[in-house]
Amino acid sequence: MNVDQDPERLKEMLAYSGGNMQVPVIVEGEKVRIGFAGNATLPKELPLFGRT
């Protein structure tokens, strides 16, 4: 998705990346990968894209 075109998705991406403007941010199940070689733990209280 293009976060330049969707301010709400930009906020969501920044929440996953800890405020860093680093791409890609890839969410797969409970895993979040930030950057081309990075990994992070998905906070339980943070909903996945499109999930409420």
PDBQT receptor file of N, H, CA, C and O in Angstrom, charges set to zero:
ATOM      1  N   MET A   1       0.835  -1.175   0.000  1.00  0.00    +0.000 N 
ATOM      2  CA  MET A   1       0.000   0.000   0.000  1.00  0.00    +0.000 C 
ATOM      3  C   MET A   1       0.882   1.241   0.000  1.00  0.00    +0.000 C 
ATOM      4  O   MET A   1       2.020   1.203   0.469  1.00  0.00    +0.000 OA
ATOM      5  N   ASN A   2       0.374   2.299  -0.507  1.00  0.00    +0.000 N 
ATOM      6  H   ASN A   2      -0.550   2.330  -0.887  1.00  0.00    +0.000 HD
ATOM      7  CA  ASN A   2       1.113   3.549  -0.589  1.00  0.00    +0.000 C 
ATOM      8  C   ASN A   2       0.692   4.443   0.571  1.00  0.00    +0.000 C 
ATOM      9  O   ASN A   2      -0.376   5.055   0.534  1.00  0.00    +0.000 OA
ATOM     10  N   VAL A   3       1.536   4.517   1.605  1.00  0.00    +0.000 N 
ATOM     11  H   VAL A   3       2.403   4.020   1.635  1.00  0.00    +0.000 HD
ATOM     12  CA  VAL A   3       1.179   5.306   2.788  1.00  0.00    +0.000 C 
ATOM     13  C   VAL A   3       1.231   6.806   2.521  1.00  0.00    +0.000 C 
ATOM     14  O   VAL A   3       0.712   7.590   3.315  1.00  0.00    +0.000 OA
ATOM     15  N   ASP A   4       1.851   7.217   1.413  1.00  0.00    +0.000 N 
ATOM     16  H   ASP A   4       2.273   6.580   0.767  1.00  0.00    +0.000 HD
ATOM     17  CA  ASP A   4       1.827   8.632   1.036  1.00  0.00    +0.000 C 
ATOM     18  C   ASP A   4       0.422   9.091   0.685  1.00  0.00    +0.000 C 
ATOM     19  O   ASP A   4       0.099  10.273   0.811  1.00  0.00    +0.000 OA
ATOM     20  N   GLN A   5      -0.408   8.164   0.248  1.00  0.00    +0.000 N 
ATOM     21  H   GLN A   5      -0.145   7.205   0.145  1.00  0.00    +0.000 HD
ATOM     22  CA  GLN A   5      -1.764   8.481  -0.206  1.00  0.00    +0.000 C 
ATOM     23  C   GLN A   5      -2.821   8.253   0.876  1.00  0.00    +0.000 C 
ATOM     24  O   GLN A   5      -3.970   8.659   0.705  1.00  0.00    +0.000 OA
ATOM     25  N   ASP A   6      -2.447   7.611   1.987  1.00  0.00    +0.000 N 
ATOM     26  H   ASP A   6      -1.512   7.281   2.125  1.00  0.00    +0.000 HD
ATOM     27  CA  ASP A   6      -3.414   7.246   3.022  1.00  0.00    +0.000 C 
ATOM     28  C   ASP A   6      -2.846   7.573   4.405  1.00  0.00    +0.000 C 
ATOM     29  O   ASP A   6      -2.092   6.778   4.966  1.00  0.00    +0.000 OA
ATOM     30  N   PRO A   7      -3.201   8.736   4.957  1.00  0.00    +0.000 N 
ATOM     31  CA  PRO A   7      -2.646   9.169   6.246  1.00  0.00    +0.000 C 
ATOM     32  C   PRO A   7      -2.912   8.196   7.399  1.00  0.00    +0.000 C 
ATOM     33  O   PRO A   7      -2.079   8.065   8.295  1.00  0.00    +0.000 OA
ATOM     34  N   GLU A   8      -4.057   7.516   7.386  1.00  0.00    +0.000 N 
ATOM     35  H   GLU A   8      -4.734   7.623   6.658  1.00  0.00    +0.000 HD
ATOM     36  CA  GLU A   8      -4.352   6.555   8.456  1.00  0.00    +0.000 C 
ATOM     37  C   GLU A   8      -3.413   5.352   8.383  1.00  0.00    +0.000 C 
ATOM     38  O   GLU A   8      -2.957   4.861   9.416  1.00  0.00    +0.000 OA
ATOM     39  N   ARG A   9      -3.124   4.880   7.192  1.00  0.00    +0.000 N 
ATOM     40  H   ARG A   9      -3.494   5.279   6.352  1.00  0.00    +0.000 HD
ATOM     41  CA  ARG A   9      -2.197   3.752   7.028  1.00  0.00    +0.000 C 
ATOM     42  C   ARG A   9      -0.775   4.170   7.385  1.00  0.00    +0.000 C 
ATOM     43  O   ARG A   9       0.002   3.358   7.886  1.00  0.00    +0.000 OA
ATOM     44  N   LEU A  10      -0.427   5.438   7.129  1.00  0.00    +0.000 N 
ATOM     45  H   LEU A  10      -1.058   6.098   6.721  1.00  0.00    +0.000 HD
ATOM     46  CA  LEU A  10       0.887   5.948   7.529  1.00  0.00    +0.000 C 
ATOM     47  C   LEU A  10       1.027   5.891   9.045  1.00  0.00    +0.000 C 
ATOM     48  O   LEU A  10       2.066   5.474   9.557  1.00  0.00    +0.000 OA
ATOM     49  N   LYS A  11      -0.015   6.308   9.768  1.00  0.00    +0.000 N 
ATOM     50  H   LYS A  11      -0.859   6.647   9.353  1.00  0.00    +0.000 HD
ATOM     51  CA  LYS A  11       0.011   6.236  11.235  1.00  0.00    +0.000 C 
ATOM     52  C   LYS A  11       0.180   4.798  11.698  1.00  0.00    +0.000 C 
ATOM     53  O   LYS A  11       0.931   4.522  12.633  1.00  0.00    +0.000 OA
ATOM     54  N   GLU A  12      -0.526   3.878  11.035  1.00  0.00    +0.000 N 
ATOM     55  H   GLU A  12      -1.136   4.102  10.274  1.00  0.00    +0.000 HD
ATOM     56  CA  GLU A  12      -0.433   2.461  11.389  1.00  0.00    +0.000 C 
ATOM     57  C   GLU A  12       0.978   1.928  11.134  1.00  0.00    +0.000 C 
ATOM     58  O   GLU A  12       1.531   1.202  11.961  1.00  0.00    +0.000 OA
ATOM     59  N   MET A  13       1.558   2.293   9.988  1.00  0.00    +0.000 N 
ATOM     60  H   MET A  13       1.110   2.883   9.317  1.00  0.00    +0.000 HD
ATOM     61  CA  MET A  13       2.920   1.864   9.659  1.00  0.00    +0.000 C 
ATOM     62  C   MET A  13       3.911   2.396  10.690  1.00  0.00    +0.000 C 
ATOM     63  O   MET A  13       4.803   1.669  11.127  1.00  0.00    +0.000 OA
ATOM     64  N   LEU A  14       3.760   3.653  11.078  1.00  0.00    +0.000 N 
ATOM     65  H   LEU A  14       3.035   4.244  10.724  1.00  0.00    +0.000 HD
ATOM     66  CA  LEU A  14       4.661   4.248  12.061  1.00  0.00    +0.000 C 
ATOM     67  C   LEU A  14       4.519   3.595  13.430  1.00  0.00    +0.000 C 
ATOM     68  O   LEU A  14       5.491   3.508  14.180  1.00  0.00    +0.000 OA
ATOM     69  N   ALA A  15       3.318   3.136  13.759  1.00  0.00    +0.000 N 
ATOM     70  H   ALA A  15       2.528   3.206  13.149  1.00  0.00    +0.000 HD
ATOM     71  CA  ALA A  15       3.128   2.416  15.017  1.00  0.00    +0.000 C 
ATOM     72  C   ALA A  15       3.904   1.103  14.997  1.00  0.00    +0.000 C 
ATOM     73  O   ALA A  15       4.529   0.739  15.993  1.00  0.00    +0.000 OA
ATOM     74  N   TYR A  16       3.870   0.397  13.881  1.00  0.00    +0.000 N 
ATOM     75  H   TYR A  16       3.362   0.693  13.071  1.00  0.00    +0.000 HD
ATOM     76  CA  TYR A  16       4.618  -0.859  13.755  1.00  0.00    +0.000 C 
ATOM     77  C   TYR A  16       6.118  -0.630  13.768  1.00  0.00    +0.000 C 
ATOM     78  O   TYR A  16       6.862  -1.440  14.321  1.00  0.00    +0.000 OA
ATOM     79  N   SER A  17       6.575   0.465  13.167  1.00  0.00    +0.000 N 
ATOM     80  H   SER A  17       5.971   1.124  12.719  1.00  0.00    +0.000 HD
ATOM     81  CA  SER A  17       8.012   0.697  13.020  1.00  0.00    +0.000 C 
ATOM     82  C   SER A  17       8.610   1.520  14.160  1.00  0.00    +0.000 C 
ATOM     83  O   SER A  17       9.788   1.874  14.118  1.00  0.00    +0.000 OA
ATOM     84  N   GLY A  18       7.812   1.823  15.166  1.00  0.00    +0.000 N 
ATOM     85  H   GLY A  18       6.855   1.535  15.200  1.00  0.00    +0.000 HD
ATOM     86  CA  GLY A  18       8.317   2.610  16.290  1.00  0.00    +0.000 C 
ATOM     87  C   GLY A  18       8.583   4.051  15.904  1.00  0.00    +0.000 C 
ATOM     88  O   GLY A  18       9.446   4.703  16.493  1.00  0.00    +0.000 OA
ATOM     89  N   GLY A  19       7.849   4.555  14.920  1.00  0.00    +0.000 N 
ATOM     90  H   GLY A  19       7.148   4.025  14.442  1.00  0.00    +0.000 HD
ATOM     91  CA  GLY A  19       7.995   5.943  14.486  1.00  0.00    +0.000 C 
ATOM     92  C   GLY A  19       9.038   6.150  13.411  1.00  0.00    +0.000 C 
ATOM     93  O   GLY A  19       9.248   7.278  12.964  1.00  0.00    +0.000 OA
ATOM     94  N   ASN A  20       9.699   5.084  12.984  1.00  0.00    +0.000 N 
ATOM     95  H   ASN A  20       9.529   4.167  13.347  1.00  0.00    +0.000 HD
ATOM     96  CA  ASN A  20      10.730   5.200  11.953  1.00  0.00    +0.000 C 
ATOM     97  C   ASN A  20      10.119   5.155  10.561  1.00  0.00    +0.000 C 
ATOM     98  O   ASN A  20       9.253   4.328  10.275  1.00  0.00    +0.000 OA
ATOM     99  N   MET A  21      10.581   6.054   9.700  1.00  0.00    +0.000 N 
ATOM    100  H   MET A  21      11.285   6.725   9.932  1.00  0.00    +0.000 HD
ATOM    101  CA  MET A  21      10.131   6.066   8.305  1.00  0.00    +0.000 C 
ATOM    102  C   MET A  21      11.022   5.126   7.503  1.00  0.00    +0.000 C 
ATOM    103  O   MET A  21      11.733   5.554   6.593  1.00  0.00    +0.000 OA
ATOM    104  N   GLN A  22      10.977   3.851   7.845  1.00  0.00    +0.000 N 
ATOM    105  H   GLN A  22      10.399   3.503   8.583  1.00  0.00    +0.000 HD
ATOM    106  CA  GLN A  22      11.809   2.861   7.178  1.00  0.00    +0.000 C 
ATOM    107  C   GLN A  22      10.895   1.858   6.483  1.00  0.00    +0.000 C 
ATOM    108  O   GLN A  22       9.914   1.391   7.062  1.00  0.00    +0.000 OA
ATOM    109  N   VAL A  23      11.223   1.539   5.256  1.00  0.00    +0.000 N 
ATOM    110  H   VAL A  23      12.020   1.918   4.786  1.00  0.00    +0.000 HD
ATOM    111  CA  VAL A  23      10.432   0.581   4.489  1.00  0.00    +0.000 C 
ATOM    112  C   VAL A  23      11.301  -0.559   4.037  1.00  0.00    +0.000 C 
ATOM    113  O   VAL A  23      12.516  -0.387   3.947  1.00  0.00    +0.000 OA
ATOM    114  N   PRO A  24      10.755  -1.695   3.754  1.00  0.00    +0.000 N 
ATOM    115  CA  PRO A  24       9.341  -2.027   3.921  1.00  0.00    +0.000 C 
ATOM    116  C   PRO A  24       9.011  -2.381   5.373  1.00  0.00    +0.000 C 
ATOM    117  O   PRO A  24       9.891  -2.748   6.151  1.00  0.00    +0.000 OA
ATOM    118  N   VAL A  25       7.741  -2.266   5.716  1.00  0.00    +0.000 N 
ATOM    119  H   VAL A  25       7.026  -1.968   5.083  1.00  0.00    +0.000 HD
ATOM    120  CA  VAL A  25       7.206  -2.772   6.975  1.00  0.00    +0.000 C 
ATOM    121  C   VAL A  25       6.253  -3.888   6.571  1.00  0.00    +0.000 C 
ATOM    122  O   VAL A  25       5.194  -3.637   5.995  1.00  0.00    +0.000 OA
ATOM    123  N   ILE A  26       6.641  -5.121   6.877  1.00  0.00    +0.000 N 
ATOM    124  H   ILE A  26       7.501  -5.324   7.344  1.00  0.00    +0.000 HD
ATOM    125  CA  ILE A  26       5.875  -6.288   6.444  1.00  0.00    +0.000 C 
ATOM    126  C   ILE A  26       5.296  -6.982   7.663  1.00  0.00    +0.000 C 
ATOM    127  O   ILE A  26       6.031  -7.363   8.574  1.00  0.00    +0.000 OA
ATOM    128  N   VAL A  27       3.980  -7.146   7.683  1.00  0.00    +0.000 N 
ATOM    129  H   VAL A  27       3.383  -6.836   6.943  1.00  0.00    +0.000 HD
ATOM    130  CA  VAL A  27       3.288  -7.802   8.785  1.00  0.00    +0.000 C 
ATOM    131  C   VAL A  27       2.813  -9.163   8.292  1.00  0.00    +0.000 C 
ATOM    132  O   VAL A  27       2.039  -9.258   7.339  1.00  0.00    +0.000 OA
ATOM    133  N   GLU A  28       3.291 -10.220   8.961  1.00  0.00    +0.000 N 
ATOM    134  H   GLU A  28       3.920 -10.143   9.736  1.00  0.00    +0.000 HD
ATOM    135  CA  GLU A  28       2.910 -11.593   8.628  1.00  0.00    +0.000 C 
ATOM    136  C   GLU A  28       2.501 -12.286   9.926  1.00  0.00    +0.000 C 
ATOM    137  O   GLU A  28       3.350 -12.676  10.727  1.00  0.00    +0.000 OA
ATOM    138  N   GLY A  29       1.207 -12.431  10.121  1.00  0.00    +0.000 N 
ATOM    139  H   GLY A  29       0.517 -12.114   9.470  1.00  0.00    +0.000 HD
ATOM    140  CA  GLY A  29       0.728 -13.039  11.364  1.00  0.00    +0.000 C 
ATOM    141  C   GLY A  29       1.137 -12.201  12.555  1.00  0.00    +0.000 C 
ATOM    142  O   GLY A  29       0.774 -11.028  12.646  1.00  0.00    +0.000 OA
ATOM    143  N   GLU A  30       1.887 -12.791  13.468  1.00  0.00    +0.000 N 
ATOM    144  H   GLU A  30       2.182 -13.743  13.394  1.00  0.00    +0.000 HD
ATOM    145  CA  GLU A  30       2.344 -12.084  14.663  1.00  0.00    +0.000 C 
ATOM    146  C   GLU A  30       3.753 -11.518  14.508  1.00  0.00    +0.000 C 
ATOM    147  O   GLU A  30       4.310 -10.993  15.472  1.00  0.00    +0.000 OA
ATOM    148  N   LYS A  31       4.331 -11.613  13.332  1.00  0.00    +0.000 N 
ATOM    149  H   LYS A  31       3.879 -12.039  12.549  1.00  0.00    +0.000 HD
ATOM    150  CA  LYS A  31       5.694 -11.110  13.064  1.00  0.00    +0.000 C 
ATOM    151  C   LYS A  31       5.631  -9.842  12.246  1.00  0.00    +0.000 C 
ATOM    152  O   LYS A  31       4.819  -9.716  11.329  1.00  0.00    +0.000 OA
ATOM    153  N   VAL A  32       6.493  -8.904  12.583  1.00  0.00    +0.000 N 
ATOM    154  H   VAL A  32       7.153  -9.005  13.328  1.00  0.00    +0.000 HD
ATOM    155  CA  VAL A  32       6.641  -7.665  11.829  1.00  0.00    +0.000 C 
ATOM    156  C   VAL A  32       8.093  -7.567  11.401  1.00  0.00    +0.000 C 
ATOM    157  O   VAL A  32       8.999  -7.664  12.229  1.00  0.00    +0.000 OA
ATOM    158  N   ARG A  33       8.313  -7.376  10.109  1.00  0.00    +0.000 N 
ATOM    159  H   ARG A  33       7.576  -7.298   9.437  1.00  0.00    +0.000 HD
ATOM    160  CA  ARG A  33       9.674  -7.172   9.599  1.00  0.00    +0.000 C 
ATOM    161  C   ARG A  33       9.785  -5.721   9.150  1.00  0.00    +0.000 C 
ATOM    162  O   ARG A  33       8.966  -5.222   8.378  1.00  0.00    +0.000 OA
ATOM    163  N   ILE A  34      10.818  -5.061   9.657  1.00  0.00    +0.000 N 
ATOM    164  H   ILE A  34      11.483  -5.466  10.285  1.00  0.00    +0.000 HD
ATOM    165  CA  ILE A  34      11.049  -3.652   9.329  1.00  0.00    +0.000 C 
ATOM    166  C   ILE A  34      12.375  -3.568   8.604  1.00  0.00    +0.000 C 
ATOM    167  O   ILE A  34      13.400  -4.016   9.119  1.00  0.00    +0.000 OA
ATOM    168  N   GLY A  35      12.361  -2.998   7.418  1.00  0.00    +0.000 N 
ATOM    169  H   GLY A  35      11.529  -2.634   6.999  1.00  0.00    +0.000 HD
ATOM    170  CA  GLY A  35      13.558  -2.958   6.597  1.00  0.00    +0.000 C 
ATOM    171  C   GLY A  35      13.722  -4.282   5.890  1.00  0.00    +0.000 C 
ATOM    172  O   GLY A  35      12.907  -5.188   6.064  1.00  0.00    +0.000 OA
ATOM    173  N   PHE A  36      14.753  -4.401   5.106  1.00  0.00    +0.000 N 
ATOM    174  H   PHE A  36      15.415  -3.666   4.965  1.00  0.00    +0.000 HD
ATOM    175  CA  PHE A  36      14.931  -5.600   4.300  1.00  0.00    +0.000 C 
ATOM    176  C   PHE A  36      15.449  -6.791   5.095  1.00  0.00    +0.000 C 
ATOM    177  O   PHE A  36      15.301  -7.928   4.647  1.00  0.00    +0.000 OA
ATOM    178  N   ALA A  37      16.055  -6.565   6.271  1.00  0.00    +0.000 N 
ATOM    179  H   ALA A  37      16.175  -5.642   6.635  1.00  0.00    +0.000 HD
ATOM    180  CA  ALA A  37      16.592  -7.677   7.053  1.00  0.00    +0.000 C 
ATOM    181  C   ALA A  37      16.130  -7.646   8.501  1.00  0.00    +0.000 C 
ATOM    182  O   ALA A  37      16.607  -8.437   9.314  1.00  0.00    +0.000 OA
ATOM    183  N   GLY A  38      15.212  -6.750   8.839  1.00  0.00    +0.000 N 
ATOM    184  H   GLY A  38      14.825  -6.107   8.178  1.00  0.00    +0.000 HD
ATOM    185  CA  GLY A  38      14.855  -6.561  10.239  1.00  0.00    +0.000 C 
ATOM    186  C   GLY A  38      13.689  -7.394  10.694  1.00  0.00    +0.000 C 
ATOM    187  O   GLY A  38      12.903  -7.893   9.889  1.00  0.00    +0.000 OA
ATOM    188  N   ASN A  39      13.588  -7.539  12.003  1.00  0.00    +0.000 N 
ATOM    189  H   ASN A  39      14.227  -7.134  12.657  1.00  0.00    +0.000 HD
ATOM    190  CA  ASN A  39      12.477  -8.233  12.645  1.00  0.00    +0.000 C 
ATOM    191  C   ASN A  39      12.077  -7.464  13.887  1.00  0.00    +0.000 C 
ATOM    192  O   ASN A  39      12.895  -6.777  14.500  1.00  0.00    +0.000 OA
ATOM    193  N   ALA A  40      10.826  -7.586  14.247  1.00  0.00    +0.000 N 
ATOM    194  H   ALA A  40      10.162  -8.144  13.750  1.00  0.00    +0.000 HD
ATOM    195  CA  ALA A  40      10.323  -6.984  15.469  1.00  0.00    +0.000 C 
ATOM    196  C   ALA A  40       9.202  -7.861  16.005  1.00  0.00    +0.000 C 
ATOM    197  O   ALA A  40       8.648  -8.675  15.266  1.00  0.00    +0.000 OA
ATOM    198  N   THR A  41       8.865  -7.708  17.261  1.00  0.00    +0.000 N 
ATOM    199  H   THR A  41       9.315  -7.047  17.861  1.00  0.00    +0.000 HD
ATOM    200  CA  THR A  41       7.756  -8.436  17.852  1.00  0.00    +0.000 C 
ATOM    201  C   THR A  41       6.516  -7.576  17.745  1.00  0.00    +0.000 C 
ATOM    202  O   THR A  41       6.556  -6.376  18.015  1.00  0.00    +0.000 OA
ATOM    203  N   LEU A  42       5.422  -8.186  17.356  1.00  0.00    +0.000 N 
ATOM    204  H   LEU A  42       5.389  -9.161  17.137  1.00  0.00    +0.000 HD
ATOM    205  CA  LEU A  42       4.165  -7.473  17.214  1.00  0.00    +0.000 C 
ATOM    206  C   LEU A  42       3.525  -7.279  18.580  1.00  0.00    +0.000 C 
ATOM    207  O   LEU A  42       3.218  -8.258  19.260  1.00  0.00    +0.000 OA
ATOM    208  N   PRO A  43       3.317  -6.022  18.995  1.00  0.00    +0.000 N 
ATOM    209  CA  PRO A  43       2.632  -5.800  20.264  1.00  0.00    +0.000 C 
ATOM    210  C   PRO A  43       1.216  -6.365  20.200  1.00  0.00    +0.000 C 
ATOM    211  O   PRO A  43       0.517  -6.151  19.210  1.00  0.00    +0.000 OA
ATOM    212  N   LYS A  44       0.785  -7.073  21.221  1.00  0.00    +0.000 N 
ATOM    213  H   LYS A  44       1.353  -7.247  22.025  1.00  0.00    +0.000 HD
ATOM    214  CA  LYS A  44      -0.525  -7.733  21.239  1.00  0.00    +0.000 C 
ATOM    215  C   LYS A  44      -1.681  -6.730  21.089  1.00  0.00    +0.000 C 
ATOM    216  O   LYS A  44      -2.709  -7.058  20.497  1.00  0.00    +0.000 OA
ATOM    217  N   GLU A  45      -1.515  -5.517  21.620  1.00  0.00    +0.000 N 
ATOM    218  H   GLU A  45      -0.679  -5.251  22.101  1.00  0.00    +0.000 HD
ATOM    219  CA  GLU A  45      -2.618  -4.546  21.589  1.00  0.00    +0.000 C 
ATOM    220  C   GLU A  45      -2.712  -3.816  20.245  1.00  0.00    +0.000 C 
ATOM    221  O   GLU A  45      -3.666  -3.069  20.026  1.00  0.00    +0.000 OA
ATOM    222  N   LEU A  46      -1.760  -4.011  19.355  1.00  0.00    +0.000 N 
ATOM    223  H   LEU A  46      -0.985  -4.618  19.533  1.00  0.00    +0.000 HD
ATOM    224  CA  LEU A  46      -1.764  -3.338  18.066  1.00  0.00    +0.000 C 
ATOM    225  C   LEU A  46      -2.463  -4.223  17.036  1.00  0.00    +0.000 C 
ATOM    226  O   LEU A  46      -1.989  -5.322  16.748  1.00  0.00    +0.000 OA
ATOM    227  N   PRO A  47      -3.595  -3.755  16.471  1.00  0.00    +0.000 N 
ATOM    228  CA  PRO A  47      -4.322  -4.604  15.523  1.00  0.00    +0.000 C 
ATOM    229  C   PRO A  47      -3.547  -4.726  14.201  1.00  0.00    +0.000 C 
ATOM    230  O   PRO A  47      -2.821  -3.815  13.805  1.00  0.00    +0.000 OA
ATOM    231  N   LEU A  48      -3.718  -5.851  13.545  1.00  0.00    +0.000 N 
ATOM    232  H   LEU A  48      -4.308  -6.591  13.867  1.00  0.00    +0.000 HD
ATOM    233  CA  LEU A  48      -3.140  -6.023  12.216  1.00  0.00    +0.000 C 
ATOM    234  C   LEU A  48      -3.908  -5.179  11.221  1.00  0.00    +0.000 C 
ATOM    235  O   LEU A  48      -5.052  -4.801  11.475  1.00  0.00    +0.000 OA
ATOM    236  N   PHE A  49      -3.294  -4.883  10.096  1.00  0.00    +0.000 N 
ATOM    237  H   PHE A  49      -2.365  -5.190   9.889  1.00  0.00    +0.000 HD
ATOM    238  CA  PHE A  49      -3.954  -4.094   9.048  1.00  0.00    +0.000 C 
ATOM    239  C   PHE A  49      -5.306  -4.713   8.721  1.00  0.00    +0.000 C 
ATOM    240  O   PHE A  49      -5.399  -5.914   8.469  1.00  0.00    +0.000 OA
ATOM    241  N   GLY A  50      -6.345  -3.899   8.725  1.00  0.00    +0.000 N 
ATOM    242  H   GLY A  50      -6.270  -2.923   8.930  1.00  0.00    +0.000 HD
ATOM    243  CA  GLY A  50      -7.656  -4.364   8.346  1.00  0.00    +0.000 C 
ATOM    244  C   GLY A  50      -8.394  -5.175   9.396  1.00  0.00    +0.000 C 
ATOM    245  O   GLY A  50      -9.542  -5.561   9.173  1.00  0.00    +0.000 OA
ATOM    246  N   ARG A  51      -7.763  -5.445  10.544  1.00  0.00    +0.000 N 
ATOM    247  H   ARG A  51      -6.831  -5.131  10.725  1.00  0.00    +0.000 HD
ATOM    248  CA  ARG A  51      -8.406  -6.223  11.603  1.00  0.00    +0.000 C 
ATOM    249  C   ARG A  51      -8.833  -5.278  12.704  1.00  0.00    +0.000 C 
ATOM    250  O   ARG A  51      -8.077  -4.378  13.067  1.00  0.00    +0.000 OA
ATOM    251  N   THR A  52     -10.016  -5.458  13.238  1.00  0.00    +0.000 N 
ATOM    252  H   THR A  52     -10.630  -6.189  12.943  1.00  0.00    +0.000 HD
ATOM    253  CA  THR A  52     -10.503  -4.583  14.304  1.00  0.00    +0.000 C 
ATOM    254  C   THR A  52     -10.592  -5.312  15.611  1.00  0.00    +0.000 C 
ATOM    255  O   THR A  52     -10.984  -4.726  16.619  1.00  0.00    +0.000 OA
TER     256      THR A  52
